[in-house]
């Protein structure tokens, strides 16, 4: 059986922060698509978090690439994919809903960069159904590129890597290593997401200094800790703190979930469900002064996701004897041979060139004693924490991960 290689790419560049208390899109189909993508994000995090160390990936990138693949799936293959990726809408509504969300992300942005790009790289001698090509081009803006896998697979690999580099501002190079593209390859679906933004409340480099970061209760290292004081949305949970840090223009934000205990991240991860995450987001309240300590960190990770997706229930798509992608070619000649995902994040002090915070203090009349201002809240991320980055307009989780050692 010929192979179908799914290549998934995510890139995040620049400082980091996560999601705000943004409502989901008013369009019910878009809301359903976002809810499904976020549920998949939490499911995938649960599987990937079993590995030790730092973690970073883009559920948005993975969901989008596999939605294009799902568009050509039939039978049990389609049923399993819909279950794993929480595609609850019928295909005729799902793909336009995802397309509308992508169009919103690709709309012009002032003050930050966010772009999503899709492309199909198809064997020039293979007959792909016009209806399939029209669907992915209409809804995903995926350019169709006929290539020669049979005679020049390594040349095709170089071409795709160059496309990746261009879409990610040269941050990710050589995504496809030697041997990943072969004469048996027939279609490679690529998705790239790029984001770069400044903090709404900037960190001053003058306040960054090496301080203790507790890898565990018994092991401590020195890490560059940034410091800031501003008004933020905040939640004190039963065993953790949550802090919502907006980017400039407040269209994208980062949510940080910090366990109370140094060794509390595994327990927090076990409590992470899509429902709990929605509840935590809804419970955030504005605090006028939060003193934040956050380490600088940079993470680059690459995954081959086939076994992980199979463990979630998507088995048939990787089985050459039963995979059914006849919606792409009219026959059952394609199977997914690999699912490659690479993600990059760089979090530092870089932010807005100028920022201001205004506190409006309501004073009582002289007849009543003045109430003292509430004490500041301290959010000190000096031990392992979980973070995610959301598009505020849609509520979609763009990126997700954890920092267990900011120096690696």
N, C-alpha and C positions, 0 to 999 in steps of 0.2 A: 504494500500500500504506500502511496505517496505521502509525503509529510507536509504538515501545516505547522509552521513555526510562529508562535505568538511571542512577540517581543514587546515588553512593557517597560516604559522608561518614565521615571519621575525625577524632577530636579527642583530643589528649592535653594535659592541663593539669597544671601543677605541676612539681616537680623531675623529673629523669630518671635512669634506670639500666637495666641489661639482665639478660638471662637467666642462670639458674643451671644447675648440673649437675643438672637435674631429669629424672627418668625420664619417658618418655612414658606416657600412660594405659595401664593394664593391659588394658583392653578392646581387642581387636585392631582392631575397626572404627574406634574413636576414634583409635588410633595411626596407622592408615592415613590417616585424614582429616587429622591433624596433619602427617604426613609430606608429603602432597600439598600442603597449604597452604604449608608452609615451602619446598618446592621451587619453588612458584610465586613466593614472595616473593623468592627469590634470582634467578630468571629475570627478574622484573619490575625488580628493582634493576639488573640488568645492562643493561636497555634504558634505563631512566630516567637512569642515571648518565652517559649520553653527553652530557647537557646540562651546562653549566658551573654551578658554584656549589653552594650548600647544597641538600640534598635531604631530603624527609621524606614518608612515606606510610604507610598502614596496609594491609598485605597481608591481615590478618584481615577488615577491613571489605570490601575488594574481593572476596575469595573468598566471603564470606557472601552478599553481594548477588548475585553471579553464580551461586552455588549455587541461590538461589531462582529465578533466570532459567533455569538449566539444568533445573530441575524441569519446565519446560514445553517443553523443546526435544526435537526428534525428528530422526532421520536424520543427515545429514552435519553439520547444525548442532550436534547433541548430541555427535557424535564429535569435532569440532574443539574444542568447549568442554572436553570431558573431557581432551583432550590438553593444552591450554594450562594448565588449572587442576590438572592431575595428579589428576583424580578417578579413582581406580583401583577403587573399590567399585561394585557395581551400584546403581542409584538406590534400590532398596528398602532398602539398607543404608547408603548414603551419607547420606541426609537425616536419618535417626534418629541417626546418629553425630555429625553436625554439631550437631544439636539438643541432644544430651547435652552436648557441649562448651560450647555457648552457655549452657545451664542452669547449668553449673558456674561460668562467668564471671559470670552474673547472680545467683548465690547471695549471701546476705548476707556482707559483708566487714567485719571489724573493723580500723579504723586506716587504711583507704584506700577509694577509690571506683573501681569498675570496673563499667561497665554497657554492654550492647549492646542496641540497639532496632532493630526492623525494621517496615516498614509498606508496604502496597500502596495506591496511589492509582489507582483504576480509573474509567474512563468509565462513568457510570451507565446508559447505554443499550447498553453492550457486554455480551454474554453470556460470562462466564467460567465454565469448567467447574467444577462443585462439587468434583470430585476434586482439582483443582489448588489451589483455595482452601483445602480442608481440609488438604492436604499442607503448604502453607507456614504455615498457622496452627498446625498440630500441632507441626511440627518447628522452626519459626523464630519462633513467637509473633507473626507478622506480622499486625497489625490490618488489616482490609479497610475502605477508605474510598471509597465511591462519590462521585464528583465530576463536575462539568460542564465537561469540557475543551472541548466544542464551542462553548458560548456564553460561557463565562467563564474562559478559560485564565489570564488574569492574576490573577484572584481565587484560582484553584487554586494558582498559583505562590506567592502570598502566604501561603496556608494551609500549604503544605508548608514554606516558609521559617520560619514560626512554629513548626512542629513540630520542625524542626531546632534552632532556637534553644533550645527547651525541653529537648530531649534533651542538649544540649551546654552547659547552664548559661549560655546567652547568649554563649558564646565565639565561635561562628560564626554570622554573620548574612548574610542575602541570598545564600545559597548558589546559588540559581537566579536568574540574571540575566534581564533583559528579553529576551524572544524565545526563551528556552529551552523554554517550555511553549507549545504552539500548539493550535489547534482540531483538528489531526490527532493529537495525543497521545492515547493510549488507556490506557496503564498506566505508572506511575512506581513503581519499586521503590526504597525508601530504606533505608539501613543507617547507623546512627550508633553509634560506640563512643567512650566517654568514660572517661578514667583520670586519677586524681589521687592522689598518695601522697607520703609523707614518706620521706626517706632513713633507712635503718636506722642509718647512721653520719653524723650531721649535719655540715654545713659551718658554721663560724662566720663570720658576716659580718665580724668583726673581722680575719680573716686574708685577706679578699679585697682584692686591690689590682691596679691596672693593671700589666700586664707585657707583654713581647714575645710576640706570636703571629705565627708565620712563615707567611704565605700561600704563600710559595714560597722557594726558596733565595735569591732576590734581593729579596724584598719582605716587609717586616715592619710590623705595625701594633701598636697598644696595645689590649689587651682586658682586661676584668675577669676575673682568674684566681682561682678558689676553691682553697682548700688544706685538706687533711685528712690525717690519719694514723690508720690503723686496720688490722685484719686483714681481708684479702680473698682470694677465689679469684683466681689469677693464672696466666698462662702466658707464658713467653718463647719465642716462635716463632722460626723461622729468620730472619725479616726484620721482625718486628712483636712488639708486646706485646699481650696480651689481659687485660682486667680485668673482673671480674664484681662489680657493685655492687648489693646488695640493697636493696629498699625495706623499710620497717617491716613486720613480720610475715613477711618472707621468702617471700611468695607470688608476688611479681613482682620481676624484677630486670633490670638493664641491662648488656649486654655492650658494652664499648668495644674496638675493634680499632685500635691505634695503630701506624702504620708506624714503623720505626726512622729512616728518612730523611725529611727535610722534604718532598721531592717523591715520596715512596713510595706515596701513596694509589692512583694508577692501577694500579700493579703488584699491590697488595693486592686491589683490586677484581677484577682479572683472575683472581686465584687463588681468589676466593670462589665456592664451589660448595656445594650442600647437604651433600654428603659431607664436604668439608673442614670446614664449620662444625660438623657433628656431632663430627668428630674433635677439633677445637679445644676444644669444650665438654667433651668427655670427658677432655681432657688438663689441664684446670685443676687446680691444686693450691693448698691453703690456705697463705698466707704470713701470719705474725703481725704484720708491720709493712710496710705499703705507704704511702709518702708520695705522695699524689695531688694533682696540679695540674690543674684542669679549668676551662675557661672557662664563664661564664654564656652562654647563647644562647637565642634564640627564633626559630622558623621557622614561617612560614605559607605553604603552597603549595596551588595548585589545578591540577588536570590534566583535560584531556579525553583519555580513554584509548583512544578508538576505534582510532586508527592504531597505537598501541603494541600493543594486543591483536591487531590484524590482522597485525602484523609477527611476532607469536609463533605465528601459525597459525590464529587465530580469524577467518576471513574471511566465512563464509557468514552468520553472525548479523547482519552489517551490510549484507548485500546484499538489496535489496528484491525481487529476482527469484528468490532461492533460499532465503531464511531460512525456517526451519520451526519455529515455536513453536505448533504445533497442539495441543500438550498444555495450552495455556492456554485456547484458545477453540474448538478443534475444527476450525479451518481455518488456512490459512497467511497470515493477514492482518496479522501483526505482524512488525516488524523493529526491531532496536535502532538508534535514531537518534543516541544520544549516551550516553557513559559519563563522568559527572562525579565527580571525587574531590577532596575538600579535606581538608587535614590541618593540625594546629596543635600545636606543642610549645613549652613554656617550661621551661627548666632553670635553676634558681637554687639558692641556699643553703638554702631552706626545707626543714626536715626535722623530725625528732622534737624535742619540747621538751626531752627529756633522753635521753642515750644513754650507755652505758658499754661499755668494752672490757676484757675480762679476759684476761691472759696467764698461763698456768699454766707455770711454769718448773720442769722436772724437774732437780734438782740431784743430782750424784753425792755419794757419801760423802766425808768429809775425806781418805780415803786416796788419792783421785785428784784431779788438778788440775781446776779448773772450766773448762769450755769457754766461750769467749766467745760471747755471743749473736750470731746471724747478722746481718750488716749489713742495714739497711732497703733495700727496693726502691723505686726512684723511678719513678713513672708520671707523666710530664709531658706532658700533651696540649696542647702549645704549637704544634701544626701540624695540618693537616687529618687528620681521623679518621672512622672509620665506627662506627655504633652501632646496636643493636637492642634492643628491649624484649620480653621473653617472659613468658608465664604459666608459672610454674614447675610447676604441677600437671600441665598438659597438654604443655608444651614448645612450645606454639604461639607463633610470632612475631606479636606484636600490632602493633608499629610498627618501622620501619626507616628509616635515613637516614644522612646524613653531614654533618659540619660542616667547611666549608672557610673560612668567615669568620664568626666568632661575633658580629661587630658589625652584620651585615646581617640 
